């Protein structure tokens, strides 16, 4: 291991969490400001790509043993299920519901069914991006 590898790997460990936390912030802020599942998913995928650049694919797969194809499937089920659930309630397609809840630490907060749709989009974007990156970069 060269000295430059140690510097890059140590910096990456810190920067990964900064990017990931910012992605989570963008994901939750997407209901009231620009952002949401797509942008949050791209930021998360970029944080994972940063890990792949600093470490090798085997190390990242060992640390994060996710099957990204399954993640895409879960995301599609969430997104399509949330969008289609409105049909069960006899309202137009893509109609979302929301209400205000008192949550500990957060106080009165509005929760939207659109957040489940955004979570589905987030998972699809992360899964698809990582599948593409890993298929390009793998030796197998």
C-alpha positions in Angstrom: 0.0 0.0 0.0 1.4 3.4 -1.0 1.2 6.5 1.1 -1.2 8.1 -1.4 -3.5 5.1 -1.0 -3.7 5.7 2.7 -4.5 9.3 2.3 -7.2 8.7 -0.4 -8.8 5.8 1.6 -8.8 7.7 4.9 -10.3 10.8 3.2 -12.9 8.7 1.4 -14.1 7.2 4.6 -15.0 10.6 5.9 -16.3 12.1 2.6 -18.5 9.1 2.0 -20.5 9.8 5.2 -20.7 13.5 4.4 -22.1 12.8 0.9 -24.4 10.0 2.2 -25.9 12.3 4.9 -26.4 15.0 2.4 -28.2 12.5 0.1 -30.5 11.6 3.0 -31.1 15.4 3.6 -31.9 15.9 -0.1 -34.2 12.9 0.0 -36.3 14.2 2.9 -36.2 17.9 1.7 -37.6 16.9 -1.7 -41.2 17.4 -0.7 -40.8 21.1 0.0 -37.7 22.0 -2.0 -35.9 20.6 -5.0 -34.6 17.1 -4.5 -36.2 13.9 -3.6 -35.6 10.2 -4.5 -33.9 10.7 -7.8 -31.3 13.3 -6.7 -30.8 11.5 -3.4 -30.3 8.2 -5.2 -27.7 9.8 -7.5 -25.8 11.3 -4.5 -25.8 7.9 -2.7 -24.6 6.1 -5.8 -21.8 8.8 -6.2 -20.8 8.1 -2.6 -20.6 4.4 -3.3 -18.6 5.1 -6.5 -16.2 7.1 -4.4 -15.7 4.0 -2.3 -15.1 1.9 -5.4 -12.4 4.4 -6.6 -10.6 4.4 -3.2 -10.8 0.7 -2.6 -11.2 -2.3 -4.9 -14.6 -3.9 -5.9 -14.0 -6.9 -3.7 -13.4 -4.8 -0.6 -16.6 -2.7 -1.2 -18.7 -5.8 -1.9 -17.4 -7.4 1.3 -18.2 -4.3 3.3 -21.6 -3.7 1.6 -22.9 -7.1 0.5 -26.0 -5.8 -1.3 -27.6 -7.4 -4.4 -28.4 -4.3 -6.4 -30.8 -6.2 -8.6 -33.0 -7.0 -5.6 -32.8 -3.4 -4.5 -34.1 -2.3 -8.0 -37.0 -4.8 -7.6 -37.9 -3.5 -4.1 -37.8 0.0 -5.4 -40.1 -0.8 -8.3 -42.6 -2.5 -6.0 -42.6 0.5 -3.7 -42.9 3.1 -6.4 -45.6 1.3 -8.5 -47.4 0.1 -5.4 -47.6 3.6 -3.9 -48.8 5.1 -7.2 -51.3 2.3 -7.8 -52.7 2.3 -4.3 -54.8 5.3 -5.1 -56.9 3.0 -7.4 -58.0 1.0 -4.3 -59.4 4.2 -2.8 -61.3 5.2 -5.9 -59.3 8.3 -6.5 -57.2 9.3 -9.6 -53.9 7.5 -10.2 -51.0 9.0 -8.3 -53.2 10.7 -5.7 -51.2 10.8 -2.5 -52.3 11.1 1.1 -50.8 13.1 4.0 -51.5 13.9 7.5 -49.8 15.6 10.5 -48.4 13.5 13.3 -46.7 14.3 16.6 -43.4 12.5 16.6 -40.9 12.4 19.4 -38.0 14.7 18.8 -39.5 16.1 15.7 -42.8 17.5 17.1 -45.7 17.9 14.7 -44.6 16.6 11.3 -46.5 16.0 8.1 -46.0 12.5 6.6 -46.8 11.9 2.9 -47.4 8.7 1.0 -45.4 10.4 -1.7 -42.3 9.7 0.5 -42.8 5.9 -0.1 -42.9 6.6 -3.9 -39.7 8.7 -3.5 -38.1 5.8 -1.5 -38.9 3.5 -4.4 -37.3 5.9 -6.9 -34.3 6.3 -4.6 -33.8 2.5 -4.4 -34.2 2.1 -8.2 -31.7 4.8 -9.0 -29.1 3.5 -6.5 -29.6 -0.1 -7.7 -29.5 0.7 -11.4 -26.5 3.0 -11.1 -24.5 0.5 -9.1 -25.4 -2.4 -11.4 -24.1 -0.3 -14.3 -20.9 0.8 -12.5 -20.1 -2.7 -11.2 -20.8 -4.4 -14.6 -18.4 -1.9 -16.3 -15.7 -2.2 -13.6 -15.8 -5.9 -12.8 -13.4 -8.5 -14.2 -15.9 -11.4 -14.2 
